[in-house]
Amino acid sequence: MSHALILLAHGSSDARWRAPFETLEHDLRARLETPAVIAYMELSEPSLETRVAELYDQGHRRLDILPLFFAAGRHLRQDVPAQLEALRAQYPQAALTLLDPVGQHPAFVEALAGIVTARAEVSPEN
């Protein structure tokens, strides 16, 4: 079964907000053999629905959705599961899996703690 990864961000109508996510998507293409694409939950395109349709049409039947969120709030507990339920009805041959948000991964916590520590140790005079 062909596999792809959807990186799910919240979304914004501001192109400047989307830029880092688009950069991440571009950088991951060079690192991964598995296709990885960005999708937005709301306010932006491509939406999760658009990406699932594109990947399904390309022959991918296992689609993992990795939320680029710090934690699982209402969106990840209610809204995204409802979107996935509708998508599963539309694409019954696809295996759609919602992964834990990146913020719950120990490596993310460690990286973030390192950044915060480095910023806290830099004085304004430097």
All heavy atoms as an XYZ file, in Angstrom:
987
protein
N       0.857     -1.182      0.000
C       0.000      0.000      0.000
C       0.895      1.235      0.000
O       1.767      1.384      0.839
C      -0.898     -0.021      1.247
C      -1.840      1.132      1.327
S      -2.917      1.198      2.789
C      -3.476     -0.434      3.010
N       0.679      2.117     -0.939
C       1.486      3.323     -1.047
C       1.142      4.293      0.083
O      -0.019      4.545      0.383
C       1.244      3.971     -2.405
O       2.079      5.083     -2.554
N       2.179      4.847      0.700
C       2.055      5.663      1.900
C       2.444      7.110      1.620
O       3.369      7.372      0.857
C       2.979      5.064      2.973
C       3.106      5.880      4.205
N       4.307      6.411      4.603
C       2.201      6.264      5.121
C       4.130      7.069      5.735
N       2.864      7.004      6.059
N       1.751      8.045      2.253
C       2.104      9.461      2.196
C       1.807     10.091      3.550
O       1.015      9.569      4.338
C       1.338     10.176      1.091
N       2.451     11.212      3.797
C       2.315     11.929      5.061
C       1.749     13.316      4.774
O       2.253     14.036      3.912
C       3.686     12.049      5.735
C       3.765     12.764      7.072
C       3.003     11.986      8.148
C       5.236     12.918      7.483
N       0.696     13.665      5.505
C       0.110     14.998      5.411
C       0.461     15.751      6.679
O       0.129     15.306      7.787
C      -1.423     14.935      5.229
C      -1.784     14.185      3.946
C      -2.015     16.347      5.232
C      -3.269     13.922      3.783
N       1.157     16.869      6.529
C       1.508     17.726      7.656
C       0.382     18.744      7.800
O       0.167     19.564      6.910
C       2.831     18.437      7.380
C       3.993     17.533      6.993
C       5.156     18.357      6.482
C       4.390     16.671      8.167
N      -0.334     18.658      8.891
C      -1.535     19.475      9.073
C      -1.259     20.663      9.974
O      -0.931     20.494     11.152
C      -2.668     18.626      9.654
C      -3.999     19.330      9.846
C      -4.590     19.739      8.496
C      -4.967     18.435     10.609
N      -1.376     21.857      9.408
C      -1.256     23.093     10.179
C      -2.635     23.721     10.323
O      -3.567     23.354      9.615
C      -0.296     24.054      9.481
N      -2.753     24.665     11.225
C      -4.055     25.283     11.481
C      -4.573     26.013     10.251
O      -5.675     25.761      9.791
C      -3.967     26.242     12.667
C      -5.287     26.843     13.018
N      -5.788     27.960     12.379
C      -6.219     26.472     13.910
C      -6.978     28.250     12.879
N      -7.262     27.364     13.816
N      -3.782     26.933      9.735
C      -4.196     27.720      8.581
C      -4.354     29.184      8.931
O      -4.620     29.537     10.076
N      -4.142     30.029      7.937
C      -4.290     31.469      8.091
C      -4.452     32.069      6.708
O      -3.909     31.557      5.730
C      -3.045     32.072      8.766
O      -3.110     33.483      8.762
N      -5.162     33.169      6.644
C      -5.298     33.865      5.364
C      -4.055     34.695      5.060
O      -3.911     35.217      3.964
C      -6.539     34.751      5.377
O      -6.448     35.684      6.438
N      -3.136     34.803      5.996
C      -1.915     35.589      5.854
C      -0.806     34.723      5.248
O      -0.356     33.757      5.864
C      -1.491     36.115      7.225
C      -0.304     37.056      7.185
O       0.453     37.059      6.186
O      -0.122     37.789      8.172
N      -0.356     35.069      4.061
C       0.685     34.297      3.377
C       1.980     34.266      4.179
O       2.733     33.283      4.120
C       0.947     34.884      1.991
N       2.270     35.305      4.949
C       3.486     35.317      5.778
C       3.415     34.239      6.846
O       4.423     33.650      7.197
C       3.686     36.690      6.426
C       3.985     37.784      5.404
C       3.919     39.137      6.034
N       2.532     39.335      6.495
C       2.085     40.404      7.108
N       2.897     41.402      7.367
N       0.815     40.502      7.473
N       2.235     33.966      7.369
C       2.068     32.916      8.365
C       2.322     31.555      7.725
O       2.907     30.669      8.346
C       0.648     32.967      8.957
C       0.415     31.926     10.000
C       0.607     32.062     11.351
C      -0.020     30.582      9.794
N       0.311     30.879     11.990
C      -0.076     29.956     11.050
C      -0.365     29.843      8.667
C      -0.468     28.637     11.215
C      -0.753     28.532      8.825
C      -0.798     27.937     10.089
N       1.883     31.375      6.498
C       2.030     30.077      5.817
C       3.450     29.803      5.347
O       3.837     28.653      5.149
C       1.069     30.014      4.625
C      -0.402     29.975      5.032
C      -1.321     29.713      3.844
N      -1.084     30.567      2.701
C      -1.731     31.707      2.460
N      -2.656     32.130      3.298
N      -1.464     32.420      1.382
N       4.260     30.829      5.163
C       5.601     30.676      4.583
C       6.477     29.643      5.295
O       7.096     28.804      4.625
C       6.305     32.032      4.501
N       6.572     29.633      6.621
C       7.425     28.625      7.258
C       6.951     27.188      7.019
O       7.767     26.266      6.918
C       7.366     28.968      8.751
C       6.823     30.342      8.830
C       6.027     30.588      7.585
N       5.658     27.002      6.895
C       5.127     25.667      6.635
C       5.457     25.219      5.210
O       5.780     24.059      4.970
C       3.619     25.627      6.889
C       3.275     25.908      8.327
C       2.842     27.163      8.714
C       3.402     24.923      9.289
C       2.539     27.432     10.036
C       3.103     25.179     10.623
C       2.673     26.433     10.994
N       5.384     26.148      4.284
C       5.734     25.836      2.902
C       7.231     25.539      2.773
O       7.635     24.651      2.019
C       5.303     26.983      1.989
C       3.785     27.100      1.927
C       3.283     28.422      1.365
O       4.111     29.308      1.044
O       2.048     28.572      1.269
N       8.060     26.251      3.548
C       9.495     25.979      3.574
C       9.755     24.589      4.147
O      10.578     23.832      3.613
C      10.231     27.054      4.399
O      10.033     28.320      3.784
C      11.722     26.749      4.496
N       9.065     24.250      5.217
C       9.208     22.914      5.802
C       8.846     21.836      4.794
O       9.571     20.851      4.622
C       8.325     22.787      7.055
C       8.278     21.405      7.704
C       9.649     20.993      8.222
C       7.238     21.386      8.813
N       7.729     22.010      4.106
C       7.307     21.047      3.097
C       8.396     20.878      2.029
O       8.753     19.759      1.659
C       6.002     21.508      2.450
C       5.521     20.598      1.332
C       4.297     21.159      0.635
O       4.311     22.363      0.276
O       3.341     20.404      0.455
N       8.941     21.970      1.564
C       9.990     21.935      0.538
C      11.233     21.212      1.067
O      11.820     20.370      0.376
C      10.330     23.356      0.098
C      11.397     23.413     -0.933
N      12.715     23.590     -0.612
C      11.341     23.290     -2.280
C      13.437     23.571     -1.723
N      12.630     23.399     -2.747
N      11.663     21.550      2.275
C      12.860     20.937      2.853
C      12.686     19.437      3.079
O      13.628     18.664      2.895
C      13.226     21.613      4.172
C      13.740     23.036      3.990
O      13.994     23.443      2.831
O      13.868     23.744      5.004
N      11.481     19.019      3.453
C      11.244     17.593      3.699
C      11.295     16.768      2.418
O      11.644     15.586      2.456
C       9.908     17.391      4.410
C       9.896     17.808      5.874
C       8.492     17.724      6.439
C      10.864     16.963      6.700
N      10.958     17.376      1.298
C      11.019     16.642      0.021
C      12.418     16.109     -0.238
O      12.573     15.041     -0.832
C      10.566     17.532     -1.126
C       9.084     17.728     -1.142
C       8.642     18.486     -2.370
N       7.207     18.720     -2.288
C       6.613     19.807     -2.709
N       7.308     20.765     -3.281
N       5.317     19.941     -2.582
N      13.447     16.863      0.176
C      14.830     16.443     -0.033
C      15.270     15.391      0.986
O      16.243     14.687      0.754
C      15.749     17.662      0.048
N      14.560     15.268      2.094
C      14.966     14.366      3.172
C      14.224     13.035      3.192
O      14.725     12.054      3.721
C      14.732     15.032      4.528
C      15.583     16.219      4.778
C      15.229     16.800      6.136
N      16.011     17.988      6.397
C      16.422     18.332      7.594
N      16.127     17.593      8.639
N      17.121     19.428      7.752
N      13.017     13.035      2.687
C      12.152     11.861      2.830
C      11.910     11.154      1.506
O      11.781     11.804      0.472
C      10.792     12.284      3.399
C      10.768     12.972      4.754
C       9.353     13.412      5.089
C      11.302     12.045      5.834
N      11.817      9.842      1.584
C      11.362      9.078      0.420
C       9.841      9.071      0.360
O       9.253      9.040     -0.713
C      11.901      7.653      0.485
C      13.403      7.574      0.257
C      13.910      6.159      0.255
O      13.147      5.229     -0.085
O      15.092      5.980      0.601
N       9.214      9.101      1.527
C       7.755      9.147      1.617
C       7.282     10.542      1.224
O       7.801     11.540      1.738
C       7.301      8.852      3.065
O       7.765      7.568      3.437
C       5.792      8.933      3.208
N       6.310     10.661      0.345
C       5.776     11.990      0.031
C       5.206     12.644      1.294
O       4.508     12.003      2.076
C       4.661     11.705     -0.970
C       4.975     10.366     -1.537
C       5.669      9.603     -0.436
N       5.559     13.910      1.488
C       5.056     14.684      2.624
C       4.574     16.026      2.092
O       5.330     16.742      1.435
C       6.144     14.878      3.676
N       3.310     16.336      2.365
C       2.713     17.573      1.865
C       2.027     18.311      3.004
O       1.558     17.711      3.964
C       1.698     17.300      0.727
C       2.387     16.698     -0.484
C       0.563     16.406      1.204
N       1.984     19.633      2.864
C       1.313     20.457      3.860
C      -0.169     20.582      3.517
O      -0.537     20.598      2.336
C       1.983     21.851      3.951
C       1.532     22.611      5.199
C       1.742     22.660      2.707
C       2.137     22.127      6.459
N      -0.982     20.619      4.540
C      -2.413     20.894      4.394
C      -2.818     21.785      5.558
O      -2.171     21.793      6.604
C      -3.222     19.599      4.413
N      -3.887     22.519      5.341
C      -4.365     23.421      6.381
C      -5.771     23.011      6.804
O      -6.601     22.654      5.978
C      -4.359     24.865      5.869
C      -2.982     25.302      5.443
C      -2.649     25.404      4.095
C      -2.001     25.586      6.386
C      -1.380     25.793      3.700
C      -0.724     25.968      5.996
C      -0.420     26.071      4.656
O       0.840     26.446      4.266
N      -5.991     23.095      8.106
C      -7.278     22.697      8.657
C      -8.387     23.676      8.246
O      -9.500     23.267      7.990
C      -7.177     22.626     10.170
C      -8.268     21.831     10.802
S      -8.251     22.076     12.558
C      -9.176     23.580     12.618
N      -8.049     24.961      8.193
C      -9.035     25.973      7.835
C      -8.330     27.239      7.363
O      -7.128     27.395      7.546
C      -9.960     26.289      9.017
C      -9.245     26.811     10.249
C     -10.153     26.985     11.451
O     -11.305     26.538     11.411
O      -9.700     27.587     12.434
N      -9.050     28.105      6.723
C      -8.615     29.441      6.317
C      -7.594     29.475      5.187
O      -7.193     30.551      4.765
C      -8.043     30.228      7.507
C      -8.955     30.371      8.729
C      -8.195     31.014      9.866
C     -10.187     31.178      8.363
N      -7.131     28.329      4.715
C      -6.081     28.286      3.695
C      -6.272     27.081      2.797
O      -6.912     26.109      3.164
C      -4.695     28.167      4.348
O      -4.427     29.193      5.243
N      -5.662     27.158      1.649
C      -5.553     26.022      0.741
C      -4.074     25.718      0.566
O      -3.261     26.634      0.607
C      -6.185     26.343     -0.622
C      -7.698     26.241     -0.647
C      -8.225     24.829     -0.472
O      -7.523     23.865     -0.839
O      -9.331     24.692      0.051
N      -3.773     24.461      0.405
C      -4.656     23.321      0.226
C      -5.211     22.823      1.563
O      -4.512     22.765      2.556
C      -3.758     22.264     -0.417
C      -2.380     22.607      0.061
C      -2.352     24.101      0.213
N      -6.470     22.484      1.533
C      -7.142     21.955      2.721
C      -6.801     20.479      2.894
O      -6.246     19.830      1.993
C      -8.649     22.107      2.573
O      -9.108     21.270      1.520
N      -7.165     19.940      4.035
C      -6.987     18.509      4.276
C      -7.755     17.702      3.243
O      -7.243     16.723      2.682
C      -7.450     18.161      5.695
C      -7.342     16.696      6.115
C      -5.908     16.187      6.010
C      -7.878     16.516      7.533
N      -8.966     18.135      2.936
C      -9.785     17.437      1.947
C      -9.125     17.448      0.561
O      -9.112     16.437     -0.143
C     -11.183     18.064      1.875
C     -12.024     17.853      3.113
C     -11.713     18.785      4.279
O     -10.857     19.699      4.133
O     -12.310     18.609      5.361
N      -8.554     18.593      0.196
C      -7.869     18.705     -1.094
C      -6.676     17.763     -1.157
O      -6.479     17.053     -2.153
C      -7.408     20.163     -1.327
O      -8.562     20.993     -1.396
C      -6.587     20.296     -2.599
N      -5.879     17.739     -0.101
C      -4.682     16.889     -0.090
C      -5.041     15.405     -0.107
O      -4.389     14.621     -0.806
C      -3.804     17.199      1.107
C      -3.067     18.495      0.988
C      -2.192     18.543     -0.242
N      -1.179     19.575     -0.058
C      -0.392     20.013     -1.002
N      -0.485     19.527     -2.232
N       0.486     20.949     -0.756
N      -6.048     15.011      0.642
C      -6.457     13.603      0.625
C      -6.880     13.217     -0.791
O      -6.473     12.167     -1.310
C      -7.566     13.318      1.654
C      -8.193     11.948      1.430
C      -7.013     13.434      3.074
N      -7.660     14.060     -1.438
C      -8.110     13.772     -2.806
C      -6.926     13.659     -3.757
O      -6.857     12.724     -4.571
C      -9.074     14.856     -3.281
N      -5.975     14.588     -3.673
C      -4.797     14.553     -4.547
C      -3.979     13.284     -4.338
O      -3.600     12.612     -5.308
C      -3.900     15.767     -4.281
C      -4.465     17.088     -4.726
C      -3.639     18.274     -4.251
O      -2.693     18.101     -3.436
O      -3.964     19.390     -4.682
N      -3.698     12.976     -3.087
C      -2.867     11.806     -2.790
C      -3.575     10.513     -3.161
O      -2.953      9.580     -3.675
C      -2.445     11.818     -1.321
C      -1.479     12.945     -0.947
C      -1.366     13.080      0.570
C      -0.114     12.727     -1.578
N      -4.870     10.462     -2.919
C      -5.650      9.281     -3.299
C      -5.612      9.088     -4.820
O      -5.391      7.984     -5.309
C      -7.084      9.408     -2.798
C      -7.881      8.142     -2.956
C      -7.852      7.165     -1.967
C      -8.639      7.922     -4.096
C      -8.575      5.994     -2.115
C      -9.365      6.749     -4.251
C      -9.328      5.785     -3.258
O     -10.032      4.616     -3.406
N      -5.779     10.180     -5.550
C      -5.736     10.116     -7.015
C      -4.366      9.694     -7.533
O      -4.255      9.121     -8.615
C      -6.130     11.460     -7.635
C      -7.620     11.755     -7.496
O      -8.398     10.831     -7.166
O      -7.999     12.926     -7.721
N      -3.331      9.954     -6.749
C      -1.973      9.544     -7.116
C      -1.686      8.080     -6.737
O      -0.601      7.585     -7.000
C      -0.938     10.449     -6.442
C      -0.960     11.867     -6.936
C      -0.124     12.797     -6.073
O       0.646     12.381     -5.215
N      -0.284     14.098     -6.292
N      -2.653      7.429     -6.106
C      -2.494      6.022     -5.768
C      -2.119      5.728     -4.325
O      -1.928      4.568     -3.956
N      -2.036      6.740     -3.503
C      -1.696      6.521     -2.092
C      -2.941      6.066     -1.345
O      -3.990      6.696     -1.432
C      -1.131      7.801     -1.474
C       0.100      8.284     -2.157
N       1.320      7.667     -2.022
C       0.289      9.326     -3.006
C       2.219      8.307     -2.753
N       1.606      9.314     -3.367
N      -2.798      4.980     -0.612
C      -3.944      4.439      0.123
C      -3.739      4.484      1.630
O      -4.677      4.305      2.386
C      -4.243      2.995     -0.317
C      -4.676      2.897     -1.785
C      -5.980      3.651     -2.013
N      -6.431      3.599     -3.383
C      -6.232      4.555     -4.297
N      -5.559      5.662     -3.984
N      -6.687      4.427     -5.525
N      -2.513      4.695      2.078
C      -2.240      4.893      3.508
C      -1.783      6.333      3.687
O      -0.733      6.728      3.189
C      -1.155      3.934      3.990
C      -0.921      4.047      5.474
C       0.081      3.029      5.977
N       0.907      3.673      6.963
C       2.199      3.528      7.096
N       2.856      2.724      6.297
N       2.854      4.170      8.029
N      -2.599      7.105      4.373
C      -2.324      8.517      4.586
C      -2.269      8.807      6.076
O      -3.274      8.670      6.780
C      -3.398      9.382      3.920
C      -3.613      9.146      2.426
C      -4.798      9.950      1.925
C      -2.357      9.484      1.659
N      -1.085      9.163      6.546
C      -0.913      9.550      7.949
C      -0.980     11.066      8.026
O      -0.342     11.767      7.231
C       0.419      9.052      8.492
C       0.461      7.551      8.648
O      -0.609      6.919      8.745
O       1.579      6.993      8.684
N      -1.719     11.569      9.009
C      -1.879     13.003      9.195
C      -1.133     13.378     10.463
O      -1.465     12.921     11.554
C      -3.375     13.409      9.288
C      -4.094     13.115      7.961
C      -3.505     14.893      9.617
C      -4.738     11.779      7.907
N      -0.073     14.193     10.296
C       0.758     14.630     11.414
C       0.452     16.090     11.717
O       0.844     16.990     10.964
C       2.241     14.461     11.076
C       3.230     14.943     12.136
C       3.035     14.184     13.451
C       4.656     14.800     11.628
N      -0.262     16.357     12.815
C      -0.597     17.741     13.157
C       0.632     18.519     13.620
O       1.376     18.065     14.494
C      -1.607     17.601     14.305
C      -2.106     16.195     14.218
C      -0.947     15.405     13.683
N       0.841     19.666     13.027
C       1.924     20.550     13.435
C       1.395     21.500     14.508
O       1.389     22.716     14.354
C       2.464     21.314     12.214
C       3.002     20.443     11.085
C       3.495     21.312      9.927
C       4.109     19.525     11.572
N       0.945     20.896     15.592
C       0.358     21.593     16.731
C       1.187     21.235     17.966
O       1.747     20.150     18.045
C      -1.079     21.121     16.984
C      -2.091     21.567     15.964
C      -1.982     21.207     14.627
C      -3.193     22.302     16.350
C      -2.935     21.593     13.694
C      -4.155     22.687     15.427
C      -4.024     22.342     14.104
N       1.214     22.135     18.959
C       1.889     21.824     20.217
C       1.129     20.767     21.014
O       1.731     19.924     21.655
C       2.010     23.074     21.092
C       3.184     23.951     20.780
C       4.079     23.660     19.769
C       3.400     25.098     21.517
C       5.151     24.479     19.489
C       4.469     25.931     21.254
C       5.350     25.615     20.242
N      -0.183     20.842     21.014
C      -0.991     19.962     21.851
C      -2.305     19.642     21.154
O      -2.674     20.280     20.174
C      -1.272     20.638     23.194
N      -2.992     18.651     21.698
C      -4.275     18.226     21.138
C      -5.411     18.960     21.848
O      -5.915     18.506     22.864
C      -4.443     16.717     21.275
N      -5.791     20.093     21.293
C      -6.935     20.845     21.807
C      -8.204     20.442     21.075
O      -8.291     19.366     20.474
N      -9.183     21.327     21.115
C     -10.489     21.034     20.520
C     -10.386     20.653     19.044
O     -11.054     19.730     18.592
C     -11.427     22.237     20.678
C     -12.813     21.990     20.077
C     -13.716     23.217     20.175
N     -13.177     24.379     19.523
C     -13.310     24.644     18.210
N     -13.979     23.831     17.427
N     -12.784     25.732     17.695
N      -9.546     21.354     18.302
C      -9.422     21.037     16.877
C      -9.012     19.581     16.664
O      -9.577     18.894     15.809
C      -8.407     21.950     16.191
C      -8.894     23.332     15.926
N     -10.146     23.618     15.431
C      -8.277     24.532     16.077
C     -10.284     24.920     15.294
N      -9.169     25.501     15.680
N      -8.025     19.124     17.429
C      -7.537     17.755     17.225
C      -8.387     16.700     17.924
O      -8.338     15.529     17.557
C      -6.077     17.633     17.677
C      -5.083     18.430     16.851
C      -3.664     18.182     17.349
C      -5.198     18.111     15.366
N      -9.166     17.100     18.900
C     -10.044     16.139     19.576
C     -11.408     16.035     18.906
O     -12.060     14.998     18.984
C     -10.215     16.521     21.044
C      -8.994     16.248     21.899
C      -9.284     16.377     23.391
N     -10.138     17.498     23.744
C      -9.702     18.719     24.078
N      -8.428     18.987     24.088
N     -10.557     19.668     24.404
N     -11.853     17.120     18.229
C     -13.196     17.119     17.653
C     -13.222     17.423     16.160
O     -13.761     16.644     15.378
C     -14.075     18.140     18.388
C     -14.298     17.802     19.839
C     -15.049     18.906     20.567
O     -15.492     19.875     19.987
N     -15.184     18.752     21.870
N     -12.671     18.564     15.776
C     -12.814     19.033     14.398
C     -12.118     18.130     13.380
O     -12.724     17.731     12.385
C     -12.289     20.465     14.260
C     -13.021     21.443     15.171
O     -14.181     21.159     15.543
O     -12.429     22.481     15.529
N     -10.854     17.834     13.602
C     -10.120     17.000     12.651
C     -10.683     15.576     12.609
O     -10.879     15.040     11.513
C      -8.608     17.034     12.926
C      -7.857     16.072     11.998
C      -8.065     18.457     12.766
N     -10.987     14.938     13.751
C     -11.621     13.618     13.659
C     -12.933     13.634     12.861
O     -13.217     12.690     12.118
C     -11.849     13.225     15.123
C     -10.744     13.919     15.853
C     -10.609     15.247     15.142
N     -13.709     14.709     12.964
C     -14.938     14.812     12.170
C     -14.608     14.927     10.682
O     -15.277     14.311      9.843
C     -15.765     16.007     12.632
N     -13.572     15.701     10.351
C     -13.135     15.794      8.950
C     -12.708     14.413      8.447
O     -13.055     14.020      7.332
C     -11.954     16.760      8.812
C     -12.305     18.220      8.927
C     -11.052     19.077      8.834
O     -10.251     19.126      9.759
N     -10.894     19.750      7.710
N     -11.953     13.692      9.268
C     -11.469     12.377      8.852
C     -12.607     11.375      8.709
O     -12.577     10.532      7.811
C     -10.411     11.857      9.832
C      -9.087     12.612      9.816
C      -8.136     12.031     10.848
C      -8.465     12.598      8.437
N     -13.603     11.469      9.552
C     -14.768     10.585      9.427
C     -15.451     10.787      8.070
O     -15.795      9.823      7.375
C     -15.745     10.843     10.573
C     -16.909      9.883     10.607
C     -17.817     10.130     11.810
O     -17.315     10.532     12.875
O     -19.035      9.908     11.659
N     -15.625     12.045      7.688
C     -16.235     12.339      6.389
C     -15.343     11.864      5.245
O     -15.838     11.313      4.246
C     -16.504     13.840      6.268
N     -14.041     12.037      5.384
C     -13.111     11.598      4.338
C     -13.074     10.070      4.229
O     -12.963      9.524      3.131
C     -11.707     12.153      4.608
C     -11.549     13.647      4.324
C     -10.284     14.194      4.965
C     -11.562     13.902      2.826
N     -13.167      9.388      5.351
C     -13.196      7.915      5.316
C     -14.441      7.409      4.591
O     -14.391      6.406      3.884
C     -13.134      7.348      6.732
C     -11.767      7.468      7.355
C     -11.718      6.845      8.754
N     -10.429      7.072      9.355
C     -10.211      7.864     10.405
N     -11.227      8.479     10.999
N      -8.995      8.013     10.884
N     -15.551      8.115      4.747
C     -16.777      7.736      4.030
C     -16.617      7.976      2.537
O     -17.117      7.201      1.717
C     -17.967      8.521      4.575
N     -15.898      9.035      2.188
C     -15.690      9.384      0.785
C     -14.627      8.502      0.116
O     -14.704      8.223     -1.072
C     -15.270     10.851      0.688
C     -15.228     11.394     -0.712
C     -14.954     12.901     -0.726
O     -14.899     13.555      0.311
N     -14.803     13.444     -1.904
N     -13.643      8.063      0.911
C     -12.540      7.248      0.391
C     -12.402      5.976      1.238
O     -11.452      5.825      2.002
C     -11.220      8.039      0.429
C     -11.258      9.300     -0.381
C     -11.518     10.531      0.220
C     -11.050      9.267     -1.754
C     -11.561     11.695     -0.535
C     -11.090     10.429     -2.518
C     -11.348     11.634     -1.893
O     -11.398     12.782     -2.644
N     -13.351      5.048      1.110
C     -13.331      3.858      1.982
C     -12.118      2.953      1.768
O     -11.787      2.164      2.655
C     -14.633      3.139      1.627
C     -15.029      3.666      0.294
C     -14.482      5.052      0.194
N     -11.435      3.078      0.648
C     -10.247      2.259      0.392
C      -8.986      2.850      1.021
O      -7.936      2.207      1.003
C     -10.032      2.093     -1.119
C     -11.198      1.464     -1.844
C     -11.525      0.073     -1.328
O     -10.634     -0.709     -1.045
N     -12.800     -0.227     -1.190
N      -9.087      4.050      1.574
C      -7.923      4.720      2.161
C      -7.867      4.471      3.664
O      -8.889      4.470      4.342
C      -7.976      6.213      1.880
N      -6.655      4.275      4.161
C      -6.411      4.181      5.606
C      -5.909      5.542      6.063
O      -4.782      5.935      5.747
C      -5.384      3.099      5.899
N      -6.753      6.277      6.765
C      -6.419      7.619      7.248
C      -6.158      7.549      8.747
O      -7.044      7.167      9.519
C      -7.563      8.586      6.967
C      -7.991      8.725      5.509
C      -9.279      9.516      5.402
C      -6.895      9.369      4.708
N      -4.942      7.926      9.153
C      -4.557      7.840     10.560
C      -4.129      9.206     11.067
O      -3.241      9.831     10.482
C      -3.395      6.845     10.742
O      -3.785      5.575     10.229
C      -3.019      6.699     12.209
N      -4.759      9.652     12.144
C      -4.376     10.903     12.791
C      -3.311     10.589     13.832
O      -3.576      9.876     14.809
C      -5.597     11.568     13.440
C      -5.351     12.897     14.150
C      -4.801     13.950     13.179
C      -6.633     13.382     14.811
N      -2.122     11.097     13.617
C      -1.008     10.882     14.545
C      -1.062     11.905     15.674
O      -1.755     12.918     15.572
C       0.317     11.002     13.788
C       0.480     10.089     12.575
C       1.768     10.424     11.829
C       0.457      8.628     12.997
N      -0.309     11.645     16.739
C      -0.194     12.620     17.820
C       0.466     13.888     17.289
O       1.332     13.820     16.406
C       0.656     12.064     18.965
C      -0.051     10.969     19.743
O      -1.299     10.914     19.722
O       0.659     10.160     20.381
N       0.106     15.056     17.834
C       0.723     16.293     17.369
C       2.223     16.312     17.663
O       2.690     15.675     18.620
C      -0.011     17.381     18.152
C      -0.599     16.701     19.327
C      -0.853     15.279     18.923
N       2.967     17.049     16.838
C       4.422     17.096     17.001
C       4.826     17.571     18.391
O       5.864     17.161     18.911
C       5.106     17.973     15.925
C       4.964     17.367     14.547
C       4.618     19.400     15.972
N       4.026     18.407     19.008
C       4.345     18.923     20.335
C       4.401     17.860     21.416
O       4.957     18.100     22.491
N       3.858     16.695     21.158
C       3.897     15.610     22.142
C       5.090     14.686     21.942
O       5.298     13.776     22.728
C       2.593     14.813     22.092
C       1.418     15.616     22.586
C       0.112     14.834     22.574
O       0.009     13.736     22.039
N      -0.904     15.416     23.171
N       5.875     14.933     20.910
C       7.038     14.081     20.659
C       8.196     14.547     21.542
O       8.495     15.742     21.602
C       7.432     14.145     19.180
C       8.390     13.083     18.797
N       9.720     13.135     19.123
C       8.202     11.918     18.134
C      10.330     12.066     18.669
N       9.424     11.310     18.063
N       8.882     13.624     22.226
C       9.986     14.020     23.108
C      11.081     14.823     22.399
O      11.651     15.741     22.985
C      10.540     12.685     23.619
C       9.418     11.719     23.472
C       8.615     12.187     22.283
N      11.375     14.518     21.149
C      12.406     15.260     20.419
C      11.981     16.713     20.196
O      12.816     17.623     20.238
C      12.718     14.580     19.086
N      10.694     16.938     19.975
C      10.200     18.302     19.793
C      10.334     19.077     21.093
O      10.797     20.221     21.105
C       8.740     18.282     19.337
C       8.167     19.660     19.127
C       8.325     20.315     17.919
C       7.482     20.303     20.144
C       7.811     21.589     17.724
C       6.963     21.576     19.967
C       7.124     22.220     18.750
N       9.943     18.455     22.193
C      10.031     19.104     23.498
C      11.485     19.461     23.795
O      11.790     20.575     24.241
C       9.430     18.202     24.601
C       9.648     18.801     25.974
C       7.943     17.974     24.340
N      12.403     18.545     23.511
C      13.828     18.785     23.750
C      14.346     19.927     22.873
O      15.064     20.808     23.345
C      14.620     17.508     23.498
C      16.084     17.605     23.868
C      16.331     17.881     25.349
O      15.520     17.458     26.196
O      17.347     18.541     25.649
N      13.978     19.925     21.602
C      14.419     20.994     20.699
C      13.869     22.346     21.148
O      14.596     23.350     21.170
C      13.983     20.682     19.266
N      12.617     22.383     21.519
C      11.999     23.631     21.959
C      12.644     24.119     23.258
O      12.935     25.311     23.401
C      10.494     23.447     22.136
C       9.692     24.687     22.477
C       9.863     25.764     21.406
C       8.221     24.341     22.628
N      12.897     23.213     24.181
C      13.557     23.590     25.433
C      14.945     24.154     25.153
O      15.371     25.133     25.795
C      13.643     22.386     26.372
N      15.654     23.580     24.193
C      16.968     24.090     23.830
C      16.899     25.501     23.262
O      17.735     26.361     23.578
N      15.911     25.761     22.427
C      15.743     27.102     21.853
C      15.398     28.104     22.942
O      15.982     29.200     23.009
C      14.660     27.091     20.756
C      15.134     26.261     19.562
C      14.292     28.518     20.335
C      14.027     25.919     18.577
N      14.476     27.751     23.830
C      14.078     28.656     24.909
C      15.262     28.931     25.816
O      15.529     30.087     26.193
C      12.884     28.075     25.694
C      12.608     28.892     26.947
C      11.649     28.013     24.806
N      16.019     27.901     26.155
C      17.192     28.073     27.013
C      18.211     28.988     26.355
O      18.751     29.903     26.989
C      17.823     26.701     27.320
O      16.852     25.890     27.978
C      19.054     26.839     28.199
N      18.478     28.784     25.074
C      19.444     29.623     24.365
C      18.988     31.079     24.336
O      19.797     31.995     24.527
C      19.649     29.100     22.949
N      17.708     31.312     24.103
C      17.188     32.687     24.066
C      17.224     33.333     25.444
O      17.480     34.526     25.567
C      15.761     32.712     23.527
C      15.633     32.251     22.116
C      16.256     33.238     21.187
N      16.024     32.787     19.817
C      16.454     33.414     18.753
N      17.126     34.518     18.884
N      16.223     32.945     17.560
N      16.965     32.552     26.480
C      16.952     33.088     27.831
C      18.353     33.473     28.292
O      18.517     34.383     29.100
C      16.351     32.057     28.796
N      19.368     32.802     27.749
C      20.747     33.065     28.148
C      21.395     34.189     27.368
O      22.494     34.613     27.698
C      21.563     31.778     28.018
C      21.127     30.725     29.012
C      21.806     29.378     28.805
O      22.543     29.218     27.817
O      21.607     28.511     29.668
N      20.738     34.684     26.339
C      21.284     35.785     25.534
C      20.819     37.097     26.161
O      19.618     37.341     26.300
C      20.813     35.684     24.072
C      21.265     36.903     23.287
C      21.335     34.403     23.444
N      21.776     37.939     26.531
C      21.401     39.231     27.109
C      21.130     40.230     25.983
O      21.671     40.115     24.892
C      22.486     39.739     28.032
O      23.637     40.096     27.279
N      20.304     41.248     26.240
C      19.994     42.248     25.211
C      21.240     43.019     24.733
O      21.240     43.562     23.650
C      19.013     43.209     25.898
C      18.505     42.479     27.081
C      19.559     41.476     27.462
N      22.307     43.054     25.532
C      23.515     43.781     25.152
C      24.330     43.039     24.115
O      25.203     43.617     23.480
C      24.403     44.051     26.393
C      23.772     44.959     27.412
C      22.815     44.232     28.351
O      23.090     43.087     28.746
O      21.759     44.807     28.674
N      24.117     41.735     23.949
C      24.927     40.933     22.997
C      24.487     41.128     21.585
O      23.477     41.199     21.157
C      24.875     39.452     23.365
C      25.598     39.179     24.663
O      26.390     39.988     25.117
N      25.315     38.043     25.258
